[in-house]
Amino acid sequence: MEIVTLSIIFIVIGVFLFYLGYKIVDNKRQYEFKNRNSNGVVQFKNYGDSQYHNFMKGLGVLVGMGGIIFIAIGVGLFVIR
């Protein structure tokens, strides 16, 4: 496999991961926006839902960062070919 093809694959995977991370975080922000009370506190049904929400928000950030790393590797491979 050529370096150029490999770099394009890394860039495509990186863009997909970045978009996926963005959508995860965006969905959690929409939930927060729709479920705030008059004092500005986000309401959850129970503690487990709160923990799951925070876990998924953090996971979205990690997936997005992974996408940035993949993009950086792809660009680096393309540059050093």
MMTF fields as JSON, N, C-alpha, C and O atoms, coordinates in Angstrom:
{
  "mmtfVersion": "1.0.0",
  "mmtfProducer": "UNKNOWN",
  "numBonds": 323,
  "numAtoms": 324,
  "numGroups": 81,
  "numChains": 1,
  "numModels": 1,
  "chainsPerModel": [1],
  "groupsPerChain": [81],
  "chainIdList": ["A"],
  "bondAtomList": [4, 2, 8, 6, 12, 10, 16, 14, 20, 18, 24, 22, 28, 26, 32, 30, 36, 34, 40, 38, 44, 42, 48, 46, 52, 50, 56, 54, 60, 58, 64, 62, 68, 66, 72, 70, 76, 74, 80, 78, 84, 82, 88, 86, 92, 90, 96, 94, 100, 98, 104, 102, 108, 106, 112, 110, 116, 114, 120, 118, 124, 122, 128, 126, 132, 130, 136, 134, 140, 138, 144, 142, 148, 146, 152, 150, 156, 154, 160, 158, 164, 162, 168, 166, 172, 170, 176, 174, 180, 178, 184, 182, 188, 186, 192, 190, 196, 194, 200, 198, 204, 202, 208, 206, 212, 210, 216, 214, 220, 218, 224, 222, 228, 226, 232, 230, 236, 234, 240, 238, 244, 242, 248, 246, 252, 250, 256, 254, 260, 258, 264, 262, 268, 266, 272, 270, 276, 274, 280, 278, 284, 282, 288, 286, 292, 290, 296, 294, 300, 298, 304, 302, 308, 306, 312, 310, 316, 314, 320, 318],
  "bondOrderList": [1, 1, 1, 1, 1, 1, 1, 1, 1, 1, 1, 1, 1, 1, 1, 1, 1, 1, 1, 1, 1, 1, 1, 1, 1, 1, 1, 1, 1, 1, 1, 1, 1, 1, 1, 1, 1, 1, 1, 1, 1, 1, 1, 1, 1, 1, 1, 1, 1, 1, 1, 1, 1, 1, 1, 1, 1, 1, 1, 1, 1, 1, 1, 1, 1, 1, 1, 1, 1, 1, 1, 1, 1, 1, 1, 1, 1, 1, 1, 1],
  "groupList": [{"groupName": "MET", "atomNameList": ["N", "CA", "C", "O"], "elementList": ["N", "C", "C", "O"], "formalChargeList": [0, 0, 0, 0], "bondAtomList": [1, 0, 2, 1, 3, 2], "bondOrderList": [1, 1, 2], "singleLetterCode": "M", "chemCompType": "L-PEPTIDE LINKING"}, {"groupName": "GLU", "atomNameList": ["N", "CA", "C", "O"], "elementList": ["N", "C", "C", "O"], "formalChargeList": [0, 0, 0, 0], "bondAtomList": [1, 0, 2, 1, 3, 2], "bondOrderList": [1, 1, 2], "singleLetterCode": "E", "chemCompType": "L-PEPTIDE LINKING"}, {"groupName": "ILE", "atomNameList": ["N", "CA", "C", "O"], "elementList": ["N", "C", "C", "O"], "formalChargeList": [0, 0, 0, 0], "bondAtomList": [1, 0, 2, 1, 3, 2], "bondOrderList": [1, 1, 2], "singleLetterCode": "I", "chemCompType": "L-PEPTIDE LINKING"}, {"groupName": "VAL", "atomNameList": ["N", "CA", "C", "O"], "elementList": ["N", "C", "C", "O"], "formalChargeList": [0, 0, 0, 0], "bondAtomList": [1, 0, 2, 1, 3, 2], "bondOrderList": [1, 1, 2], "singleLetterCode": "V", "chemCompType": "L-PEPTIDE LINKING"}, {"groupName": "THR", "atomNameList": ["N", "CA", "C", "O"], "elementList": ["N", "C", "C", "O"], "formalChargeList": [0, 0, 0, 0], "bondAtomList": [1, 0, 2, 1, 3, 2], "bondOrderList": [1, 1, 2], "singleLetterCode": "T", "chemCompType": "L-PEPTIDE LINKING"}, {"groupName": "LEU", "atomNameList": ["N", "CA", "C", "O"], "elementList": ["N", "C", "C", "O"], "formalChargeList": [0, 0, 0, 0], "bondAtomList": [1, 0, 2, 1, 3, 2], "bondOrderList": [1, 1, 2], "singleLetterCode": "L", "chemCompType": "L-PEPTIDE LINKING"}, {"groupName": "SER", "atomNameList": ["N", "CA", "C", "O"], "elementList": ["N", "C", "C", "O"], "formalChargeList": [0, 0, 0, 0], "bondAtomList": [1, 0, 2, 1, 3, 2], "bondOrderList": [1, 1, 2], "singleLetterCode": "S", "chemCompType": "L-PEPTIDE LINKING"}, {"groupName": "PHE", "atomNameList": ["N", "CA", "C", "O"], "elementList": ["N", "C", "C", "O"], "formalChargeList": [0, 0, 0, 0], "bondAtomList": [1, 0, 2, 1, 3, 2], "bondOrderList": [1, 1, 2], "singleLetterCode": "F", "chemCompType": "L-PEPTIDE LINKING"}, {"groupName": "GLY", "atomNameList": ["N", "CA", "C", "O"], "elementList": ["N", "C", "C", "O"], "formalChargeList": [0, 0, 0, 0], "bondAtomList": [1, 0, 2, 1, 3, 2], "bondOrderList": [1, 1, 2], "singleLetterCode": "G", "chemCompType": "PEPTIDE LINKING"}, {"groupName": "TYR", "atomNameList": ["N", "CA", "C", "O"], "elementList": ["N", "C", "C", "O"], "formalChargeList": [0, 0, 0, 0], "bondAtomList": [1, 0, 2, 1, 3, 2], "bondOrderList": [1, 1, 2], "singleLetterCode": "Y", "chemCompType": "L-PEPTIDE LINKING"}, {"groupName": "LYS", "atomNameList": ["N", "CA", "C", "O"], "elementList": ["N", "C", "C", "O"], "formalChargeList": [0, 0, 0, 0], "bondAtomList": [1, 0, 2, 1, 3, 2], "bondOrderList": [1, 1, 2], "singleLetterCode": "K", "chemCompType": "L-PEPTIDE LINKING"}, {"groupName": "ASP", "atomNameList": ["N", "CA", "C", "O"], "elementList": ["N", "C", "C", "O"], "formalChargeList": [0, 0, 0, 0], "bondAtomList": [1, 0, 2, 1, 3, 2], "bondOrderList": [1, 1, 2], "singleLetterCode": "D", "chemCompType": "L-PEPTIDE LINKING"}, {"groupName": "ASN", "atomNameList": ["N", "CA", "C", "O"], "elementList": ["N", "C", "C", "O"], "formalChargeList": [0, 0, 0, 0], "bondAtomList": [1, 0, 2, 1, 3, 2], "bondOrderList": [1, 1, 2], "singleLetterCode": "N", "chemCompType": "L-PEPTIDE LINKING"}, {"groupName": "ARG", "atomNameList": ["N", "CA", "C", "O"], "elementList": ["N", "C", "C", "O"], "formalChargeList": [0, 0, 0, 0], "bondAtomList": [1, 0, 2, 1, 3, 2], "bondOrderList": [1, 1, 2], "singleLetterCode": "R", "chemCompType": "L-PEPTIDE LINKING"}, {"groupName": "GLN", "atomNameList": ["N", "CA", "C", "O"], "elementList": ["N", "C", "C", "O"], "formalChargeList": [0, 0, 0, 0], "bondAtomList": [1, 0, 2, 1, 3, 2], "bondOrderList": [1, 1, 2], "singleLetterCode": "Q", "chemCompType": "L-PEPTIDE LINKING"}, {"groupName": "HIS", "atomNameList": ["N", "CA", "C", "O"], "elementList": ["N", "C", "C", "O"], "formalChargeList": [0, 0, 0, 0], "bondAtomList": [1, 0, 2, 1, 3, 2], "bondOrderList": [1, 1, 2], "singleLetterCode": "H", "chemCompType": "L-PEPTIDE LINKING"}, {"groupName": "ALA", "atomNameList": ["N", "CA", "C", "O"], "elementList": ["N", "C", "C", "O"], "formalChargeList": [0, 0, 0, 0], "bondAtomList": [1, 0, 2, 1, 3, 2], "bondOrderList": [1, 1, 2], "singleLetterCode": "A", "chemCompType": "L-PEPTIDE LINKING"}],
  "groupTypeList": [0, 1, 2, 3, 4, 5, 6, 2, 2, 7, 2, 3, 2, 8, 3, 7, 5, 7, 9, 5, 8, 9, 10, 2, 3, 11, 12, 10, 13, 14, 9, 1, 7, 10, 12, 13, 12, 6, 12, 8, 3, 3, 14, 7, 10, 12, 9, 8, 11, 6, 14, 9, 15, 12, 7, 0, 10, 8, 5, 8, 3, 5, 3, 8, 0, 8, 8, 2, 2, 7, 2, 16, 2, 8, 3, 8, 5, 7, 3, 2, 13],
  "groupIdList": [1, 2, 3, 4, 5, 6, 7, 8, 9, 10, 11, 12, 13, 14, 15, 16, 17, 18, 19, 20, 21, 22, 23, 24, 25, 26, 27, 28, 29, 30, 31, 32, 33, 34, 35, 36, 37, 38, 39, 40, 41, 42, 43, 44, 45, 46, 47, 48, 49, 50, 51, 52, 53, 54, 55, 56, 57, 58, 59, 60, 61, 62, 63, 64, 65, 66, 67, 68, 69, 70, 71, 72, 73, 74, 75, 76, 77, 78, 79, 80, 81],
  "secStructList": [7, 7, 2, 2, 2, 2, 2, 2, 2, 2, 2, 2, 2, 2, 2, 2, 2, 2, 2, 2, 2, 2, 2, 2, 2, 2, 2, 2, 2, 2, 2, 2, 2, 2, 6, 5, 7, 6, 6, 1, 7, 5, 7, 7, 1, 1, 2, 2, 2, 2, 2, 2, 2, 2, 2, 2, 2, 2, 2, 2, 2, 2, 2, 2, 2, 2, 2, 2, 2, 2, 2, 2, 2, 2, 2, 2, 2, 2, 2, 2, 7],
  "xCoordList": [0.851, 0.0, 0.897, 1.882, 0.544, 1.339, 1.088, 0.05, 2.067, 1.973, 0.822, 0.13, 0.611, -0.449, -1.814, -2.668, -2.013, -3.282, -3.484, -4.581, -2.423, -2.493, -2.816, -3.611, -2.202, -2.48, -3.919, -4.549, -4.447, -5.844, -6.784, -7.783, -6.472, -7.289, -7.276, -8.32, -6.102, -6.009, -6.818, -7.499, -6.744, -7.468, -8.975, -9.717, -9.43, -10.874, -11.377, -12.428, -10.625, -11.01, -11.007, -11.899, -10.017, -9.94, -11.111, -11.661, -11.496, -12.644, -13.915, -14.744, -14.07, -15.238, -15.27, -16.318, -14.136, -14.091, -14.362, -15.073, -13.793, -14.028, -15.511, -16.075, -16.137, -17.566, -18.397, -19.345, -18.046, -18.76, -18.652, -19.648, -17.457, -17.27, -18.066, -18.656, -18.082, -18.845, -20.336, -20.998, -20.865, -22.286, -22.642, -23.711, -21.758, -22.019, -22.114, -23.056, -21.14, -21.137, -22.312, -22.929, -22.629, -23.739, -25.073, -25.913, -25.265, -26.505, -26.615, -27.705, -25.504, -25.531, -25.795, -26.486, -25.255, -25.518, -26.982, -27.576, -27.567, -28.987, -29.842, -30.804, -29.478, -30.204, -30.109, -31.105, -28.904, -28.725, -29.565, -30.149, -29.626, -30.393, -31.884, -32.57, -32.381, -33.813, -34.263, -35.453, -33.342, -33.725, -33.176, -32.834, -33.088, -32.688, -33.924, -34.951, -33.806, -34.911, -34.715, -33.799, -35.558, -35.505, -34.23, -33.859, -33.56, -32.306, -31.067, -29.943, -31.279, -30.164, -29.498, -28.403, -30.15, -29.597, -30.183, -31.39, -29.337, -29.8, -30.472, -29.913, -31.673, -32.45, -32.261, -32.339, -32.011, -31.922, -32.939, -33.354, -33.343, -34.312, -33.712, -34.381, -32.44, -31.769, -30.266, -29.784, -29.546, -28.096, -27.392, -26.408, -27.887, -27.29, -27.36, -26.407, -28.479, -28.6, -27.599, -27.039, -27.389, -26.416, -25.004, -24.249, -24.652, -23.323, -23.146, -22.096, -24.172, -24.103, -23.94, -23.171, -24.669, -24.587, -23.157, -22.601, -22.578, -21.227, -20.201, -19.242, -20.39, -19.49, -19.534, -18.491, -20.734, -20.862, -20.31, -19.744, -20.473, -19.923, -18.391, -17.769, -17.789, -16.34, -15.868, -14.816, -16.647, -16.303, -16.33, -15.483, -17.298, -17.368, -16.135, -15.624, -15.656, -14.437, -13.237, -12.411, -13.141, -12.02, -12.061, -11.022, -13.24, -13.36, -12.966, -12.279, -13.396, -13.011, -11.511, -10.929, -10.882, -9.421, -8.711, -7.688, -9.266, -8.712, -8.783, -7.86, -9.877, -10.004, -8.949, -8.383, -8.678, -7.638, -6.275, -5.467, -6.017, -4.735, -4.62, -3.564, -5.701, -5.672, -5.435, -4.674, -6.078, -5.874, -4.419, -3.813, -3.859, -2.47, -1.514, -0.553, -1.78, -0.942, -1.058, -0.056, -2.277, -2.479, -1.769, -1.136, -1.866, -1.178, 0.338, 1.071, 0.803, 2.239, 2.757, 3.826, 2.019, 2.422, 2.448, 3.339, 1.46, 1.409, 2.579, 3.116, 2.964, 4.048, 5.412, 6.246, 5.646, 6.964, 7.121, 8.17, 6.114, 6.195, 7.322, 7.575],
  "yCoordList": [-1.179, 0.0, 1.242, 1.319, 2.166, 3.394, 4.291, 4.217, 5.127, 6.066, 7.045, 7.393, 7.495, 8.464, 7.847, 8.494, 6.612, 5.933, 5.755, 5.962, 5.372, 5.197, 6.518, 6.553, 7.597, 8.899, 9.326, 9.906, 9.051, 9.403, 8.592, 9.119, 7.313, 6.476, 7.029, 7.1, 7.421, 7.996, 9.288, 9.522, 10.117, 11.391, 11.151, 11.807, 10.216, 9.922, 9.36, 9.767, 8.434, 7.882, 8.989, 9.037, 9.87, 10.974, 11.925, 12.357, 12.254, 13.149, 12.479, 13.128, 11.172, 10.446, 10.439, 10.689, 10.156, 10.131, 11.509, 11.637, 12.538, 13.898, 14.249, 14.826, 13.898, 14.176, 13.379, 13.908, 12.125, 11.296, 11.871, 11.932, 12.293, 12.925, 14.205, 14.478, 14.998, 16.242, 15.959, 16.643, 14.954, 14.636, 14.126, 14.443, 13.343, 12.847, 14.021, 14.109, 14.918, 16.078, 16.997, 17.533, 17.186, 18.055, 17.505, 18.266, 16.198, 15.597, 15.803, 16.059, 15.694, 15.892, 17.352, 17.641, 18.273, 19.7, 20.037, 20.845, 19.416, 19.632, 19.131, 19.785, 17.965, 17.442, 18.425, 18.704, 18.948, 19.911, 21.16, 21.698, 21.62, 22.829, 22.608, 23.483, 21.444, 21.167, 20.795, 20.881, 20.385, 19.882, 20.726, 20.19, 22.022, 22.927, 23.448, 23.724, 23.577, 24.174, 25.682, 26.216, 26.361, 27.827, 28.345, 29.501, 27.517, 27.928, 27.62, 27.928, 27.012, 26.704, 25.369, 25.107, 24.519, 23.211, 22.17, 22.161, 21.29, 20.226, 19.143, 18.675, 18.752, 17.752, 16.367, 16.216, 15.36, 13.97, 13.162, 13.561, 12.009, 11.151, 10.534, 10.423, 10.132, 9.533, 9.749, 10.319, 9.293, 9.488, 8.728, 9.215, 7.547, 6.752, 7.455, 7.398, 8.116, 8.873, 10.031, 10.347, 10.648, 11.738, 11.233, 11.87, 10.094, 9.529, 9.118, 9.363, 8.492, 8.078, 9.291, 9.256, 10.353, 11.584, 12.144, 12.493, 12.225, 12.758, 11.841, 12.324, 10.526, 9.573, 9.736, 9.77, 9.837, 9.965, 11.3, 11.377, 12.335, 13.637, 13.566, 14.08, 12.934, 12.746, 11.839, 12.072, 10.801, 9.892, 10.621, 10.379, 11.511, 12.304, 13.162, 13.287, 13.753, 14.57, 13.694, 14.08, 12.514, 11.615, 11.124, 11.045, 10.796, 10.345, 11.476, 11.242, 12.692, 13.837, 14.076, 14.375, 13.947, 14.095, 12.979, 13.206, 11.771, 10.669, 10.971, 10.651, 11.586, 11.99, 13.005, 12.925, 13.953, 14.952, 14.28, 14.648, 13.298, 12.58, 11.811, 11.825, 11.139, 10.421, 11.374, 11.056, 12.538, 13.526, 13.981, 14.102, 14.233, 14.675, 13.602, 13.923, 12.341, 11.254, 11.176, 11.02, 11.284, 11.245, 12.377, 12.162, 13.573, 14.722, 14.537, 14.849, 14.036, 13.8, 12.77, 12.956, 11.702, 10.709, 11.286, 10.98, 12.123, 12.735, 13.685, 13.762, 14.403, 15.38, 14.7, 15.165, 13.6, 12.971, 11.94, 11.303, 11.766, 10.764, 11.086, 10.373],
  "zCoordList": [0.0, 0.0, 0.0, 0.734, -0.806, -0.892, 0.321, 0.978, 0.584, 1.714, 1.51, 2.467, 0.268, -0.003, 0.308, 0.914, -0.105, 0.176, 1.673, 2.192, 2.355, 3.806, 4.498, 5.437, 4.036, 4.657, 4.411, 5.296, 3.229, 2.943, 3.829, 4.32, 4.037, 4.92, 6.341, 6.989, 6.826, 8.172, 8.271, 9.269, 7.249, 7.275, 7.257, 7.988, 6.427, 6.36, 7.697, 8.191, 8.267, 9.57, 10.626, 11.473, 10.58, 11.535, 11.431, 12.444, 10.204, 10.016, 10.534, 11.171, 10.26, 10.76, 12.289, 12.885, 12.924, 14.386, 14.977, 15.974, 14.357, 14.844, 14.755, 15.684, 13.635, 13.46, 14.469, 15.05, 14.674, 15.64, 17.047, 17.768, 17.442, 18.75, 18.878, 19.923, 17.8, 17.806, 18.004, 18.784, 17.301, 17.417, 18.817, 19.337, 19.423, 20.781, 21.749, 22.537, 21.687, 22.599, 22.298, 23.218, 21.02, 20.651, 21.167, 21.645, 21.072, 21.6, 23.104, 23.616, 23.811, 25.261, 25.605, 26.582, 24.819, 25.057, 24.786, 25.499, 23.752, 23.481, 24.648, 25.048, 25.186, 26.347, 27.513, 28.18, 27.754, 28.843, 28.62, 29.561, 27.378, 27.07, 27.303, 27.83, 26.911, 27.014, 28.422, 28.727, 29.281, 30.605, 31.75, 32.805, 31.554, 32.636, 33.351, 32.731, 34.67, 35.417, 35.478, 34.852, 36.22, 36.265, 36.934, 36.73, 37.723, 38.365, 37.511, 37.908, 36.338, 35.461, 35.733, 35.234, 36.521, 36.866, 35.926, 35.684, 35.392, 34.507, 35.347, 36.339, 34.938, 35.659, 35.032, 33.813, 35.873, 35.448, 36.238, 37.327, 35.675, 36.357, 37.613, 38.64, 37.524, 38.673, 38.552, 37.573, 39.543, 39.58, 38.461, 37.905, 38.13, 37.068, 35.718, 34.94, 35.435, 34.19, 34.15, 33.101, 35.295, 35.377, 35.091, 34.356, 35.671, 35.438, 33.983, 33.39, 33.406, 32.004, 31.087, 30.127, 31.392, 30.601, 30.633, 29.592, 31.812, 31.935, 31.275, 30.675, 31.378, 30.729, 29.215, 28.563, 28.656, 27.204, 26.71, 25.619, 27.502, 27.108, 27.071, 26.141, 28.075, 28.083, 26.967, 26.373, 26.68, 25.586, 24.248, 23.388, 24.074, 22.849, 22.658, 21.545, 23.738, 23.665, 23.302, 22.474, 23.921, 23.621, 22.177, 21.522, 21.681, 20.294, 19.341, 18.346, 19.644, 18.817, 18.818, 17.775, 19.976, 20.055, 19.294, 18.648, 19.378, 18.587, 17.103, 16.353, 16.68, 15.278, 14.888, 13.798, 15.761, 15.471, 15.362, 14.51, 16.221, 16.159, 14.843, 14.211, 14.423, 13.152, 11.986, 11.072, 12.009, 10.948, 10.939, 9.875, 12.112, 12.203, 11.656, 10.957, 11.974, 11.458, 9.938, 9.241, 9.432, 7.977, 7.268, 6.234, 7.806, 7.192, 7.301, 6.363, 8.433, 8.611, 7.611, 7.031, 7.407, 6.428, 5.02, 4.228, 4.718, 3.401, 3.165, 2.06, 4.213, 4.081, 3.923, 3.146, 4.659, 4.622, 3.504, 3.405, 2.672, 1.599, 0.727, -0.244]
}
